[in-house]
Amino acid sequence: MTADDPVLLALGSINLDLQVRADRWPGPGETLPVRDLLRAAGGKAANRAYVAARLGVKACLLGHVGDDDFGEEVLRGPRAVGVDVSQVKRIAGQATALAMIVVRGDGDKTILLAANANEAWGEADVEAVVKVVEAAPEGSVLTVDLEVPIAVVRAAVCAAQARGLKVLLDPSPADRMPDDLYAMIDVITPNPEETRGLVGVEVESAEDAVRAGEQLLARGVGVACVKLGDGGAALVTAGGREVVSPLDVEVVDKTGAGDAFAGALGVALLERQELLQAVKFAVATSSLAVTAYGSQAAYPDRGQLERARGGREPRG
Ligand code: RIB
């Protein structure tokens, strides 16, 4: 790779994930025994950067960690796969964000998030991110989530727009999405819960996802990729609608699958893959991401992805 190669910029959360498996959520006052404790690096931006590096492109992580031990721990994995973590700032006196994750038997998860350093941004920090976007090589792609303040997201998106760089937004958490941001987004990637939060549509079928995608387009986004509960996605553009089925895999844990989708889609945009191919690439990556316990640990490299795509038929 050379200094001129395009970069996947990942702006958003960097968390330490503490994950357990449980059969149900505890009732009020109840202590519920759980199993399979996992302590691992996570966070939506860190996960996107990680999967992008695994898939073989340059990735740069933009975000904050605390000046505690977790701050170093959460960057070790991304650094080891080649993610550029030089722009991640350690915030003095802040704790690194902590995600407490409970995974149920069917692989679905619930997350409690202590945002800590993810929310600690001053004006100079926002300017530093804008400078990175302004200096990124031609053809780079900005990916953002909403687990950092909207002010930094908006500033980075504006800088990317001014450069003509593509912007992918994973709208999580959906209640933070401001109305004026839609028109600045090339590709939006909500899951069913986020879709309900954004446009009030319950995504129970591919038709629901397409309908929701059309409403997102009406708000100004260029392309809507609405994820389905089965791991597939509906691609909605001004020119048409397509539904992509997931690979036929055994679901172990859905944590981080959406980040794998967003990161892989960002890679495909950076590689200028045709849009439907790009969504198939992203769906296949997130299909593999659910086959192991934890987020980053389950992300495939390019060879694993291509072998799986060659050998496994999409479901349905
Ligand atoms: O999307 C999964 C991620 O969400 C986890 O890694 C956790 O950190 C939360 O931000």
Boltz pocket constraint, residues with backbone or C-beta under 6 A from the ligand:
constraints:
  - pocket:
      binder: B
      contacts: [[A, 13], [A, 15], [A, 16], [A, 17], [A, 41], [A, 42], [A, 43], [A, 44], [A, 47], [A, 99], [A, 111], [A, 147], [A, 255], [A, 256], [A, 257], [A, 258], [A, 259], [A, 295]]
      max_distance: 6.0
